[in-house]
Amino acid sequence: MPLTSIDIHEGAYSAQDRKAISDALHQAMKDVLRIPEDDRLHVFYEHPEATMFHDNVIFGAPRDERLMFVTFSFNDRDAKTKEKLFATAVERLTEIAGVRPEDVMFRVLETAKANWWGFGRTLDPATGYDSRMTVVPGS
């Protein structure tokens, strides 16, 4: 049950763009984390001018008003899996939503399984994960 937050500048992306971004991120999470199709939880936060600041060049790459900060909240994924998720998400964002790789920054907030709940979710008692997941971390 990953929760994804996408912080963007107000007006930088249309509603259609935001849907494509959501589709791209969801596809990347299905590809890498093996989440079920019906496990999309994405929230966009649009920040008005003078509430989101960044340099025009970060880590040597030019950034503009289309820069987005994507935060994935989930638990128990190793560094290799996170790196694969980041790489796959950038590929999908470029393919599906036309987003430049330079305009994406990621972070992960890790949350213990005990801190998640959603009515209707089917948990595997042995793992504590959604029983529909095809790959469970640590297995």
Contacts in CASP RR format, 6 or more apart in sequence:
PFRMAT RR
TARGET T0000
AUTHOR 0000-0000-0000
METHOD contacts of the structure
MODEL  1
MPLTSIDIHEGAYSAQDRKAISDALHQAMKDVLRIPEDDRLHVFYEHPEA
TMFHDNVIFGAPRDERLMFVTFSFNDRDAKTKEKLFATAVERLTEIAGVR
PEDVMFRVLETAKANWWGFGRTLDPATGYDSRMTVVPGS
1 35 0 8 1.000
1 39 0 8 1.000
1 41 0 8 1.000
1 74 0 8 1.000
1 116 0 8 1.000
1 118 0 8 1.000
1 121 0 8 1.000
1 130 0 8 1.000
2 29 0 8 1.000
2 33 0 8 1.000
2 35 0 8 1.000
2 39 0 8 1.000
2 41 0 8 1.000
2 72 0 8 1.000
2 73 0 8 1.000
2 74 0 8 1.000
3 41 0 8 1.000
3 43 0 8 1.000
3 72 0 8 1.000
3 73 0 8 1.000
3 74 0 8 1.000
4 25 0 8 1.000
4 29 0 8 1.000
4 41 0 8 1.000
4 42 0 8 1.000
4 43 0 8 1.000
4 70 0 8 1.000
4 71 0 8 1.000
4 72 0 8 1.000
4 73 0 8 1.000
5 42 0 8 1.000
5 43 0 8 1.000
5 44 0 8 1.000
5 45 0 8 1.000
5 70 0 8 1.000
5 71 0 8 1.000
5 73 0 8 1.000
6 18 0 8 1.000
6 21 0 8 1.000
6 22 0 8 1.000
6 25 0 8 1.000
6 42 0 8 1.000
6 43 0 8 1.000
6 44 0 8 1.000
6 45 0 8 1.000
6 68 0 8 1.000
6 69 0 8 1.000
6 70 0 8 1.000
6 71 0 8 1.000
7 45 0 8 1.000
7 47 0 8 1.000
7 52 0 8 1.000
7 68 0 8 1.000
7 69 0 8 1.000
7 70 0 8 1.000
7 71 0 8 1.000
8 44 0 8 1.000
8 45 0 8 1.000
8 46 0 8 1.000
8 47 0 8 1.000
8 66 0 8 1.000
8 67 0 8 1.000
8 68 0 8 1.000
8 69 0 8 1.000
9 46 0 8 1.000
9 47 0 8 1.000
9 49 0 8 1.000
9 52 0 8 1.000
9 65 0 8 1.000
9 66 0 8 1.000
9 67 0 8 1.000
10 46 0 8 1.000
10 47 0 8 1.000
10 48 0 8 1.000
10 49 0 8 1.000
11 46 0 8 1.000
12 46 0 8 1.000
12 65 0 8 1.000
12 66 0 8 1.000
12 68 0 8 1.000
13 21 0 8 1.000
13 66 0 8 1.000
13 68 0 8 1.000
17 97 0 8 1.000
18 44 0 8 1.000
20 96 0 8 1.000
20 97 0 8 1.000
20 98 0 8 1.000
21 44 0 8 1.000
21 68 0 8 1.000
21 93 0 8 1.000
21 97 0 8 1.000
21 99 0 8 1.000
22 40 0 8 1.000
22 42 0 8 1.000
22 44 0 8 1.000
23 96 0 8 1.000
23 97 0 8 1.000
24 89 0 8 1.000
24 92 0 8 1.000
24 93 0 8 1.000
24 95 0 8 1.000
24 96 0 8 1.000
24 97 0 8 1.000
24 99 0 8 1.000
25 42 0 8 1.000
25 70 0 8 1.000
25 89 0 8 1.000
25 92 0 8 1.000
25 93 0 8 1.000
26 40 0 8 1.000
26 42 0 8 1.000
27 92 0 8 1.000
27 96 0 8 1.000
28 85 0 8 1.000
28 88 0 8 1.000
28 89 0 8 1.000
28 91 0 8 1.000
28 92 0 8 1.000
28 93 0 8 1.000
29 35 0 8 1.000
29 39 0 8 1.000
29 72 0 8 1.000
29 85 0 8 1.000
29 89 0 8 1.000
30 36 0 8 1.000
30 37 0 8 1.000
31 88 0 8 1.000
31 92 0 8 1.000
32 81 0 8 1.000
32 84 0 8 1.000
32 85 0 8 1.000
32 88 0 8 1.000
33 74 0 8 1.000
33 77 0 8 1.000
33 81 0 8 1.000
33 85 0 8 1.000
33 135 0 8 1.000
34 133 0 8 1.000
34 134 0 8 1.000
34 135 0 8 1.000
35 130 0 8 1.000
35 133 0 8 1.000
36 130 0 8 1.000
36 132 0 8 1.000
36 133 0 8 1.000
39 130 0 8 1.000
54 63 0 8 1.000
54 67 0 8 1.000
55 63 0 8 1.000
56 62 0 8 1.000
56 63 0 8 1.000
56 64 0 8 1.000
57 63 0 8 1.000
58 105 0 8 1.000
61 102 0 8 1.000
62 102 0 8 1.000
63 102 0 8 1.000
63 103 0 8 1.000
64 103 0 8 1.000
66 99 0 8 1.000
66 100 0 8 1.000
66 103 0 8 1.000
67 103 0 8 1.000
67 104 0 8 1.000
67 105 0 8 1.000
68 99 0 8 1.000
68 103 0 8 1.000
68 104 0 8 1.000
68 105 0 8 1.000
69 105 0 8 1.000
69 106 0 8 1.000
69 107 0 8 1.000
70 89 0 8 1.000
70 104 0 8 1.000
70 105 0 8 1.000
70 106 0 8 1.000
70 107 0 8 1.000
71 106 0 8 1.000
71 107 0 8 1.000
71 108 0 8 1.000
71 109 0 8 1.000
72 85 0 8 1.000
72 106 0 8 1.000
72 107 0 8 1.000
72 108 0 8 1.000
72 109 0 8 1.000
73 108 0 8 1.000
73 109 0 8 1.000
73 110 0 8 1.000
73 111 0 8 1.000
74 108 0 8 1.000
74 110 0 8 1.000
74 111 0 8 1.000
75 110 0 8 1.000
75 111 0 8 1.000
75 112 0 8 1.000
75 113 0 8 1.000
75 116 0 8 1.000
75 137 0 8 1.000
76 110 0 8 1.000
76 113 0 8 1.000
76 137 0 8 1.000
76 138 0 8 1.000
77 85 0 8 1.000
77 108 0 8 1.000
77 110 0 8 1.000
77 137 0 8 1.000
78 137 0 8 1.000
81 137 0 8 1.000
82 108 0 8 1.000
85 106 0 8 1.000
86 106 0 8 1.000
89 104 0 8 1.000
89 106 0 8 1.000
90 101 0 8 1.000
90 104 0 8 1.000
93 99 0 8 1.000
93 101 0 8 1.000
93 104 0 8 1.000
94 100 0 8 1.000
94 101 0 8 1.000
113 128 0 8 1.000
113 129 0 8 1.000
121 130 0 8 1.000
122 130 0 8 1.000
122 131 0 8 1.000
122 132 0 8 1.000
123 129 0 8 1.000
123 130 0 8 1.000
123 131 0 8 1.000
124 130 0 8 1.000
124 131 0 8 1.000
124 136 0 8 1.000
127 136 0 8 1.000
127 139 0 8 1.000
129 136 0 8 1.000
129 137 0 8 1.000
END
